Amino acid sequence: MLSYLLKSPGAALFAILLFSALWASVEYYRFTTTPLNTGGSDMSYEVAPGMTLKKIAHDLQQRGVLSHASYLVWLSYLQNKGRNVRAGEYTLAPGTTPSQLLDQLASDKVIEYALTLVEGWSFRQLMDAIERHEKLSHTLSALDDREIMVKLGFAGQHPEGRFYPDTYHFPKGTTDVAFLQRAYRAMDQRLQQEWQNRSTGLPLRTPDEALTLASIVEKETGLASERPLIAGVFVRRLRIGMPLQTDPTVIYGMGPSFDGNLRRRDLESDTPYNTYMHTGLPPTPIAMPGADAIHAVLHPAPGDALYFVARGDGGHVFSATLEQHNRAVVKHQLGGNYPATEAAQ
C-alpha cells in the first residue's frame, strides 16, 4: 500500500487529506465534549460591551479555559447560536462544555446584582447608595442635581421624589444613568396609574402635587395602615386653606444644618418648605414615596380629623378639634403633667 502511495502522488495527497480530515473530526468531537477548564469550581467570566464571540473565544483560549478558539466559532455557526452576546458576567460551572457555553451566552443569563431604594430616602441618600455600589458604572459623581437631571434627559425637573423605591436587579457595568432612568420610569408609571384611578374631589391639580403630598405622608409615618388617615388630614387642611404644619418639610428645608433636634426657631425660620409659615404644598417632594403613600393621598380615608400627634409607639392619635388635639399632646407628648398652651404637631 505504501509503495502504491509513493508511486501515485495523487493517491498520497488524498490519503493525507483523508487522514487530516479524520484527525480534525476526532479533535473537533473531543473539543465539543470536553468541559472547559474552570479550575474545578465556578468561574466568573465577564463579557465587556462590544465583545464578539471571536474575541471571547480567543480570550478564553489565552486564559487556558478553552483549547481551540476557532472551534468555538465554527461550533457557533453549526449550531446557529451564541453570536449575539449580551455584555455582563457569566458563571461557568465545572463540567460546562463548549456547546453549553454557547447555550449560556445565547440565553443572556448574566449574573445580576441588586440595589434596594428605600421608601423615604432623599435624593442625596439615593445617590450615596448608587455611588457606593461597586458593580454600577459611575458617571455622575462629579455632577450636581441639576446636571444629573440633564444627563438623565429630564432637564429642568427637581430630582427629589422622582425615583421609585424598589429592589432593582442589573448586570455588572450598568451605568448610574441607566439605573436612575429605570427608577424614574417606574415612578412615573406608578404615579400615572394611580392618578388615573384617583378619588374624586381631591384638592390636587396634578400628579406632581400628588407626588409631593405622598412624600410628606411617607415621612410622617412608617405604618401602612395610618397613611390613608394622615393623607386624609392633609387633604382636609388643603381644602380649607389650613397650613399643613408638618415637621418633615421644615427639616427638609433646613438641609444639612438640621442636627436631629427641631427647635421653635426652626419652625419660625422662613424657607419655602416651612409649612407652618406657608399654606399649601411645598415646592417639591421631600423624599421618595412608596406605593402605599401614593395610593393613600389619592384615596385618603374619610373623616373629620384635622390634627394628629405621635403616641410614642409608632402610631398617632387623630383629633377633629384643637381642644382634643391639645389634650392628646399633653397625654402623649408631655406625660400628662403639663398644661397644653399651644398646638404641637
Phi, psi and omega in degrees: 000318181296319180295326178294316181295324180292327181278344183236092182303324180296318179294322179296317180297320179297318181296319180296316180296320180296317180296319180296319180295318179296318180296317179296322180295318178295316179297318181294317178297318179297321179297315185291337184254352181271127180298153175295153178273090181263006180081013177085005179214171178302137181238130176268126180235129184257127174263114181284154177305133178090355180288132175268168178298323179299317179294320178298314181300314180294323179294317179294325177294317179297329179279353181082012180276326184238140184276322183224110181296318184295328179296322180294322179294316178299317181298323180295324177289319180295323182264354178055053178202158174085005183272339174253103190252133177279135176294148179143187180260139178238145175263119178259108183277155174303138181093355179292125178269164177304322178295320177292327176298316178296320176301318182293315179295324180287336184276349182063025181276077180273159174292132179244147178247165185235148171219126180260125173266124190267136176304133179093353177293148170277169178297324180294321176296322177299312182293325177298318180294320178295316182292334179277344184279112188287346181271350175273150175269120188264119180235355189248002190302326185269004187259151174274178186301318181297315181293325178298314181295328174297314180298328181281347182094017182234051182303137177091350179267142174282136187282342187298129175078001188273358187239132189281126178286121183191176173262123183248137177250143186199154177280159177302139178094354174302135182282154175298330177296311180297321179297312181293322178299322179294315180293326177295313180298322180297318178293317181298317180295316179297315183295316181295321179297315179293322181297320180295335183250021185292159173291157180276158174078016180282146178275041181238122187271333186220162173301327179297321177294322177297320179296319179296313180295322179298324180294326178291314178301319179302319183280340184280333182207147174261000181267118181300325183292337182269345186299317176297327179292314179293321176300321178298320177300312183292322178298317179294322177296318178298322182297322185260006178076021179275137178303144179292327177047060181242126185299320183303327179289322178297315179299316179300318180294337178285336179064216184296345182286346179290125184253011180103347178241126178263118185252166180303320181296332177290322179292340181258003178278126187275096171240160179300343183260003180278098183277005168275331183261338184237136175278166179080190182277153173291170186298328184217168169300164180244358181189178176271110177279147176271182184300320182295318181292319179297315180296322184296317183287338178264354174218061184293152178289140176289163178150187181237006181295136176240356183221156170206150180220144181292137179278340184100356179242016181101342180257182184226156171256131183254139183226148180268335182236161179294324179298314177297320181296317180298320177297322178294323178296314179301316184290315190259339181251330184248009176070011179077008186258349186233144176289145177277118180259349180201159177283132175235144181247000000 
